Structure formats: C-alpha cells, structure tokens
Amino acid sequence: MSERCLGCGSRLSPEGGLESAFVHEDGQYCRDCVATPRIAIVGCGSAKQDLDDGETVPAKELYTSNYFQLKREYAETCCDEWLILSAEHGLIHPDDEIEAYDASLDPQSDSYIGDYEAGRWSVLTAGEIQTSLSFRAIHAHYVVLVGETYLQHIEETLTNEARHIEFPFRDDDLGGIGDQMRWLREEIDNYHPPGQAELEHYAVTDGGEST
C-alpha cells in the first residue's frame, strides 16, 4: 500500500513525494500540496513600543515581546505570508501603520475591552477573515498561532472558510508560552526550504534528481 500525503491525504505516486520541511512531521507531501502557499495568522502582544500621541509604526514593529518576535520569525521563515490578529484592529497586515493601543480579549486582563465589545469584535473580525481568505488561493494552508482566548472568537469562521488549517499550539498540546516558544524555535532552526511554495528548494526522493 502506498503512503499518503500528509496534507491532502491522497496516495503518493510510486516514485514517492517530498519530505516534510518540518521537524514535527514524519512523512511526505505530494507536489501539489508543497506548491500550496502557507499563511500564518499570528496573535498580537501586550508589550508594545512606547509611541508619542499620533505616532505610528508598522504593526509588525509595534509588539516587542520575545514571544511575539519568535512567532514573527516563524511566520517569516516557514510561511509565504502572514497576518496579525489584533484586539484593537482585528485582522491586519504586518505592514499596516498603527498607533499604540491598550486592548485585550482576555477577561482576566486589565485591558479587557468588555463582553459587548468582544462580541462586536468577533462579528467584525469574522467578516474581515472571510474577505481576506476569499482573495487568497483556495487551497492555501493556514497556520494559526493565536491564544485560546482569541481563538474562541474566530475559530468557527476560520474552520468554515479555510480548507486547510492547523492549530499547532493546540494540536501539539503546547499550553504554556514556554512550550510554545521552544516549539517555534525548533521549527525555525530545523526548517530547510526558504519558501514553502518553491518546489526547487525541496529534496526529492527519486535518487536526488531535481524535478
């Protein structure tokens, strides 16, 4: 019996597929799945730059915690594109210029925006996710690096709109930030192709000849 693709589950051709680029995966992908773009959705952070009133920076530069920086490094190293999930702005592009803010979806946080605003955020952000995903490849693979307090607001929309989606922090039972940071570091350090959608960077299993 032939092996199946880790991505789509289809049977691999007799000559085999392409080895996964990720250390936590043991198996192969078909060439169609390897050519599929990977898009990370990264949760924002509470630690931010201290900006003057009216001053803006790209969203990717606003959050200063080591945790966010590691998620950013993973997204920029292991994915083709990434987006940020912000408690203030919803789903935004890393290059979007934004001001510093104090908002959280965590009810235990002093910056919690409140139940009503959290519900409103859920509705508005769900619409943004639907619009954003509709402009991207239908078979894109989404990697969600978001905490549970945020994920509960948008998980249903993500799973309904995205055909291929993974929640590595949950799937690998990484409940603590320390565990998540170790996982991210290991994935980054062991990731060999510079672009998930670039077939020429993958080692093939047909005697080392490139396709």
C-alpha positions as CSV (number, residue, x, y, z in Angstrom):
1,M,0.0,0.0,0.0
2,S,1.4,3.4,-1.0
3,E,1.9,6.2,1.5
4,R,-0.5,9.1,1.7
5,C,0.2,12.8,1.5
6,L,0.4,14.5,4.9
7,G,-1.5,17.4,3.5
8,C,-4.4,16.2,1.4
9,G,-4.4,12.5,2.2
10,S,-4.1,11.4,-1.4
11,R,-2.0,8.4,-2.3
12,L,1.5,9.3,-3.3
13,S,2.8,8.3,-6.7
14,P,5.1,5.2,-6.9
15,E,8.2,7.4,-7.1
16,G,7.2,9.0,-3.8
17,G,6.6,12.5,-2.7
18,L,8.6,15.3,-1.0
19,E,9.8,15.0,2.6
20,S,8.2,17.4,5.0
21,A,10.2,20.5,5.8
22,F,9.0,20.5,9.4
23,V,10.8,18.6,12.2
24,H,7.5,17.6,13.9
25,E,6.2,15.9,10.8
26,D,7.3,12.4,9.7
27,G,6.2,11.7,6.2
28,Q,5.9,13.2,2.7
29,Y,3.7,15.6,0.8
30,C,2.5,15.4,-2.8
31,R,3.9,18.0,-5.1
32,D,0.5,19.8,-5.3
33,C,0.5,20.4,-1.6
34,V,4.1,21.5,-1.5
35,A,3.2,24.2,-4.1
36,T,0.4,25.4,-1.8
37,P,1.1,28.7,0.0
38,R,1.4,28.7,3.8
39,I,-0.1,31.7,5.6
40,A,0.4,32.3,9.3
41,I,-2.1,34.1,11.5
42,V,-0.2,35.5,14.5
43,G,-1.7,36.8,17.7
44,C,-0.7,40.3,18.8
45,G,1.1,41.0,22.1
46,S,0.5,43.1,25.2
47,A,4.1,44.5,25.3
48,K,4.3,47.4,22.8
49,Q,6.6,50.3,21.8
50,D,6.1,53.5,23.7
51,L,4.9,55.8,21.0
52,D,4.0,59.5,21.1
53,D,0.4,60.5,20.5
54,G,-0.4,60.1,16.8
55,E,2.8,58.3,16.1
56,T,2.5,55.1,14.0
57,V,4.7,52.2,13.2
58,P,4.2,49.1,11.0
59,A,2.1,46.6,13.1
60,K,5.0,44.0,13.0
61,E,7.2,46.5,14.8
62,L,4.7,47.6,17.5
63,Y,4.8,44.4,19.6
64,T,8.0,44.0,21.5
65,S,7.8,40.7,23.5
66,N,10.2,37.8,22.8
67,Y,7.1,35.6,22.3
68,F,5.7,37.8,19.5
69,Q,9.1,38.2,17.9
70,L,9.5,34.4,17.8
71,K,6.1,34.0,16.2
72,R,7.0,36.6,13.7
73,E,10.3,34.8,12.9
74,Y,8.4,31.6,12.4
75,A,5.9,33.3,10.1
76,E,8.6,35.0,8.0
77,T,10.8,31.9,7.9
78,C,8.4,29.0,7.5
79,C,5.5,30.6,5.7
80,D,4.9,32.6,2.5
81,E,2.7,35.3,4.1
82,W,1.4,36.3,7.5
83,L,-1.3,38.3,9.1
84,I,-1.7,39.7,12.7
85,L,-4.8,39.3,14.8
86,S,-5.2,42.4,16.9
87,A,-7.6,43.0,19.8
88,E,-7.9,46.7,18.6
89,H,-7.8,46.4,14.8
90,G,-8.9,42.8,14.0
91,L,-7.1,41.1,11.2
92,I,-4.3,43.3,9.8
93,H,-1.3,43.1,7.5
94,P,2.1,43.3,9.3
95,D,3.0,46.4,7.3
96,D,-0.2,48.3,8.2
97,E,0.7,51.5,10.1
98,I,-1.0,51.6,13.5
99,E,-0.7,53.6,16.8
100,A,0.0,52.0,20.2
101,Y,-3.2,50.9,22.0
102,D,-4.3,49.2,25.2
103,A,-6.8,46.4,24.4
104,S,-7.2,42.7,25.1
105,L,-9.8,40.0,24.6
106,D,-8.7,38.2,27.8
107,P,-11.3,38.7,30.5
108,Q,-8.5,38.4,33.1
109,S,-6.6,41.3,31.7
110,D,-6.8,44.9,33.0
111,S,-7.1,45.9,29.3
112,Y,-10.1,43.7,28.6
113,I,-12.4,45.5,26.2
114,G,-15.6,44.1,27.8
115,D,-18.1,41.5,26.8
116,Y,-20.1,43.7,24.4
117,E,-17.0,45.0,22.6
118,A,-15.6,41.5,22.5
119,G,-18.8,40.2,20.8
120,R,-18.7,43.1,18.4
121,W,-15.0,42.4,17.6
122,S,-15.9,38.8,16.9
123,V,-18.5,39.8,14.3
124,L,-16.3,42.4,12.6
125,T,-13.2,40.2,12.6
126,A,-15.1,37.2,11.2
127,G,-16.1,39.4,8.3
128,E,-12.5,40.5,7.8
129,I,-11.4,36.9,7.8
130,Q,-14.0,35.9,5.2
131,T,-12.9,38.8,3.0
132,S,-9.2,38.2,3.4
133,L,-9.4,34.5,2.7
134,S,-11.6,35.0,-0.3
135,F,-8.8,36.9,-2.0
136,R,-6.2,34.1,-1.4
137,A,-5.6,30.8,-3.0
138,I,-8.5,28.4,-2.3
139,H,-6.1,25.7,-1.3
140,A,-3.9,27.9,0.9
141,H,-2.7,26.3,4.2
142,Y,-3.2,28.4,7.3
143,V,-1.1,28.1,10.5
144,V,-2.8,29.7,13.4
145,L,-0.5,31.0,16.2
146,V,-3.1,32.5,18.4
147,G,-4.0,32.1,22.1
148,E,-7.3,30.3,23.1
149,T,-8.9,33.5,24.5
150,Y,-8.7,35.0,21.0
151,L,-9.2,31.8,19.1
152,Q,-12.6,31.1,20.6
153,H,-13.9,34.2,18.9
154,I,-12.8,33.3,15.4
155,E,-12.2,29.5,15.2
156,E,-15.6,28.7,13.7
157,T,-15.1,31.3,10.9
158,L,-11.6,30.0,10.2
159,T,-12.6,26.4,10.1
160,N,-15.6,27.2,7.8
161,E,-13.6,29.4,5.4
162,A,-10.2,27.7,5.2
163,R,-9.9,24.2,3.6
164,H,-6.5,23.5,5.2
165,I,-5.8,24.8,8.7
166,E,-3.8,23.8,11.7
167,F,-3.5,25.0,15.3
168,P,0.0,23.8,16.3
169,F,-0.2,25.1,19.8
170,R,-3.3,23.1,20.5
171,D,-2.5,20.1,18.3
172,D,0.8,19.5,20.0
173,D,-0.6,20.2,23.4
174,L,1.5,23.3,24.0
175,G,-0.4,25.0,26.7
176,G,2.3,27.3,28.1
177,I,4.1,30.1,26.4
178,G,7.5,28.5,27.3
179,D,6.5,25.3,25.5
180,Q,5.2,27.2,22.5
181,M,8.4,29.2,22.3
182,R,10.5,26.0,22.4
183,W,8.4,24.5,19.6
184,L,8.7,27.7,17.5
185,R,12.5,27.8,18.0
186,E,12.9,24.1,17.0
187,E,10.7,24.6,13.9
188,I,12.6,27.6,12.8
189,D,16.0,26.1,13.4
190,N,15.2,22.9,11.5
191,Y,13.3,24.4,8.6
192,H,15.4,23.9,5.4
193,P,13.5,25.4,2.4
194,P,13.4,29.2,2.2
195,G,9.9,29.1,0.7
196,Q,7.1,26.6,1.2
197,A,5.7,27.2,-2.3
198,E,9.1,26.9,-4.1
199,L,9.4,23.3,-5.3
200,E,13.0,23.6,-6.3
201,H,14.1,24.0,-2.7
202,Y,12.7,20.6,-1.7
203,A,14.8,17.5,-1.7
204,V,13.2,14.8,-3.8
205,T,13.1,11.1,-3.3
206,D,14.0,9.9,-6.8
207,G,17.7,9.4,-6.3
208,G,18.4,13.1,-5.7
209,E,17.5,14.4,-9.1
210,S,15.5,17.6,-9.1
211,T,12.2,17.9,-10.9
